[in-house]
Structure formats: structure tokens, C-alpha cells
Amino acid sequence: MICQQRPPEYPVPDRESQVPQDFPEEVPMRQPPEEPLPEQPPQRH
């Protein structure tokens, strides 16, 4: 119940499942780790 008292400013490990709903911007940055990779291939040349 202490987790519910905390503000949604910082995602709690217990509420990580609800983070996507409160922080839809953090999901795309954490789930698609392959997106940043496509930008690195150009550096290989």
C-alpha cells in the first residue's frame, strides 16, 4: 500500500507493470532497443 502513496513521478519496481500506462513515452525508449541500433550502422562505414 506504500507504493500507492508514492507519486507517479518516478516508476516504482512494484508498479513497473503500470509504468507504460503512466509513462507511454518511457515504453518506446525502453522496449525498442533495436531502434537506436539502426542509427549506428552508418558509423560502421
CYANA upper distance limits for C-alpha pairs under 8 A (distance plus 0.5 A):
  1 MET  CA      5 GLN  CA      7.42
  2 ILE  CA      6 ARG  CA      7.22
  3 CYS  CA     12 VAL  CA      7.70
  3 CYS  CA     14 ASP  CA      7.91
  3 CYS  CA     15 ARG  CA      8.18
  8 PRO  CA     22 ASP  CA      7.91
 11 PRO  CA     15 ARG  CA      7.17
 11 PRO  CA     16 GLU  CA      6.78
 11 PRO  CA     19 VAL  CA      6.64
 12 VAL  CA     16 GLU  CA      6.44
 15 ARG  CA     19 VAL  CA      6.92
 16 GLU  CA     20 PRO  CA      8.33
 18 GLN  CA     22 ASP  CA      7.06
 19 VAL  CA     23 PHE  CA      5.93
 19 VAL  CA     24 PRO  CA      8.05
 19 VAL  CA     26 GLU  CA      8.46
 19 VAL  CA     27 VAL  CA      8.33
 20 PRO  CA     24 PRO  CA      5.37
 20 PRO  CA     25 GLU  CA      8.27
 20 PRO  CA     26 GLU  CA      7.46
 20 PRO  CA     27 VAL  CA      6.02
 23 PHE  CA     27 VAL  CA      7.41
 24 PRO  CA     28 PRO  CA      7.71
 25 GLU  CA     29 MET  CA      7.33
 26 GLU  CA     30 ARG  CA      6.59
 27 VAL  CA     31 GLN  CA      6.06
 28 PRO  CA     32 PRO  CA      6.22
 29 MET  CA     33 PRO  CA      7.56
 33 PRO  CA     37 LEU  CA      7.68
 34 GLU  CA     38 PRO  CA      7.37
 35 GLU  CA     39 GLU  CA      7.94
 36 PRO  CA     40 GLN  CA      7.55
 37 LEU  CA     41 PRO  CA      7.48
 38 PRO  CA     42 PRO  CA      8.41
 39 GLU  CA     43 GLN  CA      8.39
 40 GLN  CA     44 ARG  CA      7.61
 41 PRO  CA     45 HIS  CA      7.93
